[in-house]
Amino acid sequence: MPPTAIPMAPGENLLGHAHHFKLDRLPFFQRVAATGDVVAARMFHRTFHFVNGPGVAHEMLVEKARSFEKAPGIRILLHDLAGQGLFTSEGDLWRRQRRLLSPLFHPTQLQTYVSAMNGEALRARERLEDGERTDLAAVTTRIAMGVVGRALFDARTFDEADELGEALTIALGWVNDRLGTPYMTLQISAVEATEVLEGKLPPWLEGVRARARAALDAPIFMPGRNDPTVKRALTVLDKRIQAMIDDRRASRADRKDLLTRLLYARDADLGGDGMSDKQVRDEANTLFIAGHETTATALAWSFYLLARDPAARAKVQAEADAFGPDGPTSYDPEKLAYTTRVFKEALRLYPPVIVLPRRALEPVELGGHRFPEKSIFFVNVYGMHHRKDCFADPERFDPDRFSPENESKRPKSAWIPFGVGPRVCIGNHFALMEGPVVLATLMRGLSFEVEPKDIEPETFATLRPKGGVWARVRRRSAP
């Protein structure tokens, strides 16, 4: 029996679906997810496909992971920010870097980071005054930056968090504004044109082609890249990372953090040599950004959701109050079971990364359909997290979706805020530990009266709460 035709996403106009990426991205992704497991869409003259069903997502990201790579668009947009770090690199470089970094995220190593998670939350708790009106999204960003600084780089970044946070917001804002633009489509077309010519040119032209292809990894067609505000933001981030690199090389201190491991890593694939400062910078920047941005936004959403559900808030409060005055100083999953469910449900409703872009490395069958080499796909994380056949009453906040019995019933790859398969986020367990620890530590000594208004998700590079999560702080007596 021949496969059914792939449906076209709703709302197409003369330019395809590009306008939805600018005007109504999240509702569009939900409409696409409701259309079918695999849905075609058009960006100007290019056709690409959304993967909306958990079975097809699992087939792509787990079973046939070797047939796909990160789509070139994401590597281009993040070139100035993350370079050839773990999130954007491919092939042998990615495999080598993943192998070098994996020990830092082993479960036994993760336990050593709890003191940093708890410590930064305590610092934030001490700084908040009774009756103060504050943006919890800014608070959780400072905490998460401090955790990354201490746990991964053995450095204090808390006092510079506002400057770093502003720089990161500017840089990621530039990335967000280029999504779904003609410039993006033009550069991807140029990349593919140079790839098609590989092996088809005389030797004296092959070098020119190779240099052109390498140059196209940078966003050369993207307007605003040289805007002084954007360049200044990238400089702030680079200088902070480079200062840590310089300090570590000069002191040669025997530290056990990520940066030291990066600087002094040796690998047979490197011929016994270490990484260049540029590669170290790319990896450090990647983990610094990813290590705090996703956790900070998920924590902010957790506070917002708890404010709208007093029963759930009382359960989290009870778990927090069962600890000593300083909150959890070690990680015990049983003692933070419900708090962890809340954090996971926040990641379902508001996944920080709403799509996972992929490109086929070879002709491939997916969901019963055949696709040619270089086909572009978006795994629709946000849409899938809001599908009725994946999660009953999907718009309702229900932490018990993540009870052990309910998790065991869920289709594979229906909940993928960190991706899944070989390219799953290396820091996923770090984040799933940090979120509950920080929530419990803050709520052990404080309560937050979140202002009673609906907060829209802002389709930034991550899914941030638009305008922040404003609340009145109240100090709590010891239970």
C-alpha positions as CSV (number, residue, x, y, z in Angstrom):
1,M,0.0,0.0,0.0
2,P,1.6,3.3,-1.0
3,P,2.3,5.9,1.7
4,T,-0.2,8.7,2.1
5,A,0.8,12.1,0.8
6,I,2.5,14.5,3.2
7,P,0.1,17.2,4.2
8,M,1.0,20.9,3.8
9,A,1.1,23.1,6.9
10,P,-1.9,25.5,7.1
11,G,-1.6,29.2,6.4
12,E,0.6,29.3,3.3
13,N,0.8,32.4,1.2
14,L,2.9,33.5,-1.8
15,L,6.1,33.5,0.4
16,G,5.2,30.2,2.0
17,H,5.1,30.0,5.8
18,A,7.9,32.5,6.6
19,H,5.4,35.0,8.1
20,H,4.3,32.6,10.8
21,F,7.9,32.4,12.1
22,K,7.7,36.2,12.8
23,L,4.0,36.8,13.7
24,D,2.6,33.7,15.5
25,R,5.3,31.1,15.9
26,L,3.9,29.1,18.8
27,P,0.3,28.9,17.6
28,F,1.6,28.0,14.2
29,F,3.7,25.2,15.6
30,Q,0.6,23.9,17.5
31,R,-1.5,24.0,14.3
32,V,1.3,22.2,12.4
33,A,1.5,19.5,15.1
34,A,-2.2,18.9,14.9
35,T,-2.0,18.4,11.1
36,G,0.0,15.2,11.1
37,D,3.2,13.4,12.3
38,V,5.2,14.7,9.3
39,V,4.0,18.0,7.7
40,A,5.6,20.0,4.8
41,A,6.1,23.7,4.9
42,R,7.7,26.3,2.7
43,M,10.1,29.1,3.4
44,F,10.1,31.3,0.3
45,H,11.3,28.9,-2.4
46,R,12.5,26.1,-0.1
47,T,10.4,23.2,1.2
48,F,11.2,21.7,4.6
49,H,9.3,19.3,6.9
50,F,8.1,19.4,10.5
51,V,8.4,16.2,12.6
52,N,5.5,16.3,15.0
53,G,4.9,12.8,16.2
54,P,6.9,11.1,19.0
55,G,7.3,7.9,16.9
56,V,8.9,9.8,14.0
57,A,10.9,12.0,16.3
58,H,12.3,8.8,17.9
59,E,13.0,7.3,14.5
60,M,15.0,10.4,13.5
61,L,16.8,11.3,16.7
62,V,17.5,7.8,18.1
63,E,17.2,5.0,15.6
64,K,18.5,6.9,12.5
65,A,20.6,9.5,14.3
66,R,23.6,8.9,12.1
67,S,21.6,9.8,9.0
68,F,21.2,13.4,10.2
69,E,23.2,16.4,11.3
70,K,22.3,19.8,12.8
71,A,20.8,21.9,10.1
72,P,23.3,24.5,8.7
73,G,21.1,27.4,9.7
74,I,21.6,26.9,13.4
75,R,25.4,26.6,13.0
76,I,25.4,29.8,11.0
77,L,23.3,31.8,13.4
78,L,25.3,30.6,16.4
79,H,28.7,30.9,14.7
80,D,29.7,34.2,16.5
81,L,28.3,33.1,19.8
82,A,29.2,29.4,20.1
83,G,31.6,28.7,17.2
84,Q,32.4,25.0,16.9
85,G,31.3,24.1,20.4
86,L,29.5,20.9,21.4
87,F,26.0,22.3,20.4
88,T,27.0,23.2,16.8
89,S,29.9,20.9,15.9
90,E,29.5,17.7,13.9
91,G,31.4,14.5,12.9
92,D,34.7,13.6,14.5
93,L,35.1,17.0,16.2
94,W,31.7,16.6,18.0
95,R,32.5,12.9,19.0
96,R,35.9,13.9,20.4
97,Q,34.6,16.9,22.4
98,R,31.6,14.8,23.7
99,R,34.0,12.1,24.9
100,L,36.2,14.7,26.6
101,L,33.3,16.4,28.4
102,S,31.2,13.4,29.4
103,P,33.0,12.7,32.6
104,L,32.2,16.1,34.0
105,F,28.5,15.2,33.7
106,H,28.7,11.7,35.2
107,P,26.1,11.1,37.9
108,T,28.7,10.8,40.6
109,Q,30.3,14.1,39.5
110,L,26.9,15.8,39.4
111,Q,26.5,15.4,43.2
112,T,29.6,17.6,43.7
113,Y,27.7,20.5,42.1
114,V,24.8,20.6,44.6
115,S,26.8,22.8,47.0
116,A,27.1,25.4,44.2
117,M,23.4,25.1,43.3
118,N,22.3,25.5,46.9
119,G,24.9,28.1,47.7
120,E,23.9,30.5,44.8
121,A,20.3,30.1,45.7
122,L,21.1,31.0,49.3
123,R,23.0,34.1,48.2
124,A,20.0,35.2,46.2
125,R,17.7,34.5,49.1
126,E,19.8,36.6,51.5
127,R,19.8,39.5,49.0
128,L,16.0,39.6,48.7
129,E,14.3,41.9,51.2
130,D,10.9,41.4,52.8
131,G,8.2,43.3,50.7
132,E,10.6,43.8,47.8
133,R,9.1,43.7,44.3
134,T,11.3,41.7,42.0
135,D,11.5,40.0,38.7
136,L,11.9,36.3,39.4
137,A,13.2,35.7,35.8
138,A,16.1,38.0,36.6
139,V,16.7,36.3,40.0
140,T,16.8,32.8,38.5
141,T,19.1,34.1,35.7
142,R,21.6,35.4,38.3
143,I,21.4,32.1,40.3
144,A,21.9,29.9,37.2
145,M,24.8,32.0,36.0
146,G,26.4,31.7,39.4
147,V,25.9,28.0,39.4
148,V,27.6,27.6,36.0
149,G,30.4,29.9,37.1
150,R,31.1,28.0,40.3
151,A,30.4,24.4,39.2
152,L,31.8,24.4,35.8
153,F,34.4,27.2,35.8
154,D,35.3,27.5,39.5
155,A,34.7,31.3,39.1
156,R,32.3,33.8,40.6
157,T,30.0,35.3,38.0
158,F,27.1,36.2,40.3
159,D,28.2,39.9,40.7
160,E,28.5,40.3,36.9
161,A,25.3,38.5,36.1
162,D,23.4,41.6,35.0
163,E,26.1,42.6,32.6
164,L,26.5,39.1,31.2
165,G,22.7,38.6,31.1
166,E,22.2,41.8,29.1
167,A,25.0,40.8,26.7
168,L,23.5,37.4,26.2
169,T,20.0,38.8,25.6
170,I,21.4,41.1,22.9
171,A,23.3,38.3,21.2
172,L,20.4,35.8,21.3
173,G,18.0,38.5,20.2
174,W,20.1,39.0,17.1
175,V,19.9,35.2,16.5
176,N,16.1,35.2,17.0
177,D,15.5,38.1,14.6
178,R,17.2,36.3,11.8
179,L,15.1,33.2,12.0
180,G,12.8,32.7,9.0
181,T,14.2,35.6,7.0
182,P,15.2,35.7,3.3
183,Y,18.8,36.3,4.4
184,M,18.8,32.9,6.2
185,T,17.3,31.1,3.2
186,L,19.8,32.8,0.8
187,Q,22.8,31.7,2.9
188,I,21.6,28.1,3.2
189,S,21.2,28.0,-0.6
190,A,24.7,29.3,-1.0
191,V,26.0,26.6,1.4
192,E,24.3,23.9,-0.5
193,A,25.5,25.3,-3.9
194,T,29.2,25.0,-2.7
195,E,28.5,21.5,-1.4
196,V,27.0,20.3,-4.7
197,L,30.1,21.4,-6.5
198,E,32.4,19.3,-4.3
199,G,34.4,16.9,-6.5
200,K,33.1,18.4,-9.7
201,L,35.6,21.2,-10.2
202,P,39.2,21.1,-11.6
203,P,41.8,21.0,-8.9
204,W,42.7,24.7,-9.2
205,L,39.1,25.6,-8.4
206,E,38.5,23.1,-5.7
207,G,40.5,25.2,-3.2
208,V,38.4,28.2,-4.0
209,R,35.2,26.2,-3.5
210,A,36.5,24.8,-0.2
211,R,37.4,28.3,1.1
212,A,34.0,29.6,0.1
213,R,32.2,26.7,1.9
214,A,34.2,27.4,5.1
215,A,33.5,31.1,4.9
216,L,29.8,30.4,4.7
217,D,29.8,28.9,8.2
218,A,29.8,32.5,9.4
219,P,26.6,34.6,9.0
220,I,28.0,36.7,6.2
221,F,24.6,37.4,4.6
222,M,23.0,38.4,7.8
223,P,22.3,42.2,8.4
224,G,23.1,43.6,11.8
225,R,26.1,41.3,12.5
226,N,28.4,44.3,12.7
227,D,26.0,46.5,14.7
228,P,28.0,48.1,17.5
229,T,25.5,46.9,20.2
230,V,25.8,43.3,19.0
231,K,29.6,43.4,18.7
232,R,29.9,44.9,22.1
233,A,27.7,42.2,23.6
234,L,29.8,39.4,22.0
235,T,32.9,41.2,23.3
236,V,31.6,41.2,26.9
237,L,31.0,37.4,26.7
238,D,34.3,36.7,25.0
239,K,36.4,38.8,27.4
240,R,34.8,37.1,30.4
241,I,35.6,33.6,29.1
242,Q,39.1,34.6,27.8
243,A,39.9,36.1,31.2
244,M,39.2,32.8,32.9
245,I,41.3,31.0,30.3
246,D,44.2,33.3,30.8
247,D,44.0,33.1,34.6
248,R,43.9,29.3,34.5
249,R,46.9,29.0,32.1
250,A,48.9,31.5,34.2
251,S,48.2,29.8,37.5
252,R,48.2,26.2,36.4
253,A,46.1,25.5,39.5
254,D,45.1,21.9,40.1
255,R,41.3,22.4,39.8
256,K,38.7,19.8,39.0
257,D,36.4,22.1,37.0
258,L,35.3,22.0,33.4
259,L,37.7,24.7,32.2
260,T,40.8,23.0,33.6
261,R,39.8,19.8,31.9
262,L,39.3,21.6,28.6
263,L,42.7,23.4,28.9
264,Y,44.7,20.3,29.8
265,A,42.8,17.6,27.9
266,R,44.8,15.3,25.8
267,D,43.3,13.0,23.2
268,A,44.8,10.4,20.9
269,D,42.8,12.1,18.1
270,L,44.6,15.3,18.8
271,G,48.0,13.7,18.4
272,G,48.6,14.2,22.1
273,D,48.1,18.0,21.8
274,G,45.5,20.0,23.6
275,M,42.8,22.3,22.3
276,S,43.5,25.7,21.0
277,D,42.2,28.7,23.1
278,K,39.6,29.2,20.3
279,Q,38.2,25.7,20.7
280,V,38.3,26.0,24.5
281,R,36.4,29.3,24.2
282,D,33.8,27.8,21.9
283,E,33.1,24.9,24.4
284,A,33.2,27.2,27.4
285,N,30.8,29.7,25.8
286,T,28.5,26.9,24.7
287,L,28.3,25.4,28.2
288,F,28.1,28.8,29.9
289,I,25.2,29.8,27.7
290,A,23.3,26.5,27.6
291,G,24.1,25.8,31.3
292,H,22.2,28.7,32.6
293,E,19.7,30.0,30.0
294,T,17.5,26.9,29.9
295,T,17.5,26.3,33.7
296,A,16.8,30.0,34.4
297,T,13.8,30.2,32.1
298,A,12.3,26.9,33.3
299,L,12.7,28.1,37.0
300,A,10.9,31.3,36.2
301,W,8.1,29.5,34.5
302,S,7.9,27.1,37.5
303,F,7.3,30.0,39.9
304,Y,4.6,31.4,37.5
305,L,2.8,28.0,37.3
306,L,3.0,27.4,41.0
307,A,1.5,30.8,41.7
308,R,-1.6,29.8,39.7
309,D,-2.0,26.4,41.4
310,P,-2.1,26.7,45.3
311,A,-2.4,23.0,45.8
312,A,0.8,22.3,43.8
313,R,2.6,25.1,45.5
314,A,1.7,23.7,48.9
315,K,3.2,20.3,48.0
316,V,6.4,22.0,46.8
317,Q,6.5,24.1,50.0
318,A,6.1,20.9,52.1
319,E,9.1,19.3,50.4
320,A,11.1,22.4,50.9
321,D,10.2,22.7,54.6
322,A,11.3,19.1,55.3
323,F,14.9,20.3,54.8
324,G,17.0,22.2,57.2
325,P,17.1,26.1,57.2
326,D,19.6,26.1,54.3
327,G,17.4,23.8,52.1
328,P,18.8,20.8,50.2
329,T,22.6,20.5,50.6
330,S,22.7,17.2,48.8
331,Y,20.5,15.8,46.1
332,D,18.0,13.1,47.1
333,P,15.5,12.5,44.3
334,E,12.9,11.0,46.7
335,K,12.9,14.1,48.9
336,L,12.4,16.3,45.8
337,A,10.0,14.1,43.9
338,Y,7.1,16.5,43.5
339,T,9.3,19.5,43.0
340,T,11.0,17.6,40.2
341,R,7.6,16.9,38.6
342,V,6.8,20.6,38.7
343,F,10.1,21.5,37.0
344,K,9.5,18.8,34.3
345,E,6.0,20.1,33.7
346,A,7.3,23.6,33.3
347,L,9.7,22.2,30.7
348,R,6.8,20.5,28.9
349,L,4.6,23.6,28.7
350,Y,7.5,26.0,28.0
351,P,10.4,24.0,26.5
352,P,13.4,26.4,26.3
353,V,14.2,25.1,22.8
354,I,11.0,24.9,20.7
355,V,12.4,23.1,17.6
356,L,15.4,20.9,16.8
357,P,16.6,21.6,13.2
358,R,18.2,18.6,11.3
359,R,19.4,17.9,7.8
360,A,19.6,14.5,6.1
361,L,23.1,13.4,5.4
362,E,21.8,10.8,2.9
363,P,18.6,9.6,1.3
364,V,16.5,8.4,4.2
365,E,13.1,6.9,5.0
366,L,11.2,8.6,7.8
367,G,7.7,8.0,9.0
368,G,7.1,5.9,5.9
369,H,8.2,8.6,3.5
370,R,11.4,8.8,1.4
371,F,13.4,12.0,1.6
372,P,16.5,13.0,-0.5
373,E,19.9,13.9,0.9
374,K,20.1,17.5,2.4
375,S,16.4,17.6,3.2
376,I,15.7,20.0,6.1
377,F,13.6,19.0,9.1
378,F,12.3,20.7,12.3
379,V,11.5,18.4,15.2
380,N,8.5,20.3,16.6
381,V,9.2,20.1,20.3
382,Y,6.7,22.8,21.4
383,G,4.0,21.4,19.1
384,M,4.5,17.8,20.3
385,H,4.5,18.8,24.0
386,H,1.0,20.4,23.3
387,R,-0.5,17.5,21.3
388,K,-3.6,16.0,22.8
389,D,-2.6,12.5,21.9
390,C,0.7,12.9,23.7
391,F,-0.6,14.7,26.8
392,A,-4.2,14.7,27.8
393,D,-5.6,18.2,28.3
394,P,-2.2,19.6,27.2
395,E,-2.7,23.2,28.2
396,R,-3.4,22.3,31.9
397,F,-0.6,22.4,34.4
398,D,-0.4,18.9,35.9
399,P,2.9,17.9,37.5
400,D,1.6,14.3,38.1
401,R,2.1,13.7,34.4
402,F,5.6,12.9,35.5
403,S,4.8,10.4,38.3
404,P,6.7,7.2,37.6
405,E,3.5,5.3,36.6
406,N,2.5,8.0,34.1
407,E,6.0,8.5,32.7
408,S,6.1,4.8,31.9
409,K,2.9,5.1,29.8
410,R,4.1,8.0,27.7
411,P,5.2,7.3,24.2
412,K,9.0,7.4,23.6
413,S,10.3,10.8,22.7
414,A,7.0,12.6,23.5
415,W,8.8,14.8,26.1
416,I,12.1,16.0,24.7
417,P,13.1,19.5,26.2
418,F,16.7,18.4,26.0
419,G,16.5,16.4,22.8
420,V,17.0,12.7,22.8
421,G,19.4,10.1,21.4
422,P,23.2,10.6,20.8
423,R,22.8,14.4,20.6
424,V,20.8,14.7,23.8
425,C,21.9,17.8,25.8
426,I,25.0,16.7,27.8
427,G,23.8,18.8,30.8
428,N,20.2,17.5,31.0
429,H,20.8,15.7,34.3
430,F,22.6,18.8,35.6
431,A,19.5,20.9,34.8
432,L,17.1,18.4,36.3
433,M,19.0,18.4,39.5
434,E,19.6,22.2,39.6
435,G,16.0,23.2,39.1
436,P,14.5,21.3,42.1
437,V,17.4,22.2,44.4
438,V,17.1,25.9,43.6
439,L,13.3,25.9,43.9
440,A,13.4,24.2,47.3
441,T,16.2,26.4,48.6
442,L,14.4,29.6,47.7
443,M,11.0,28.4,49.0
444,R,12.5,27.2,52.3
445,G,13.0,30.8,53.4
446,L,10.8,32.9,51.2
447,S,7.4,33.0,49.6
448,F,6.6,34.8,46.4
449,E,3.3,36.6,45.7
450,V,3.4,36.5,41.9
451,E,1.4,39.3,40.3
452,P,-1.9,37.9,39.1
453,K,-1.7,38.3,35.3
454,D,-1.2,36.1,32.3
455,I,2.3,36.0,31.0
456,E,2.9,35.2,27.4
457,P,5.9,33.2,26.3
458,E,8.3,35.2,24.2
459,T,9.7,33.2,21.3
460,F,13.3,34.2,21.9
461,A,16.2,32.0,21.2
462,T,14.8,30.3,24.3
463,L,11.2,30.5,25.4
464,R,11.4,33.3,28.0
465,P,8.4,34.7,30.0
466,K,7.7,38.0,28.2
467,G,8.2,41.0,30.5
468,G,9.5,38.7,33.3
469,V,7.7,37.1,36.3
470,W,7.1,39.9,38.8
471,A,6.4,39.1,42.4
472,R,6.4,40.5,45.9
473,V,8.9,38.8,48.3
474,R,7.8,37.7,51.7
475,R,10.2,36.2,54.3
476,R,8.9,33.1,56.0
477,S,9.3,32.0,59.6
478,A,11.0,28.8,60.2
479,P,8.5,25.9,59.9
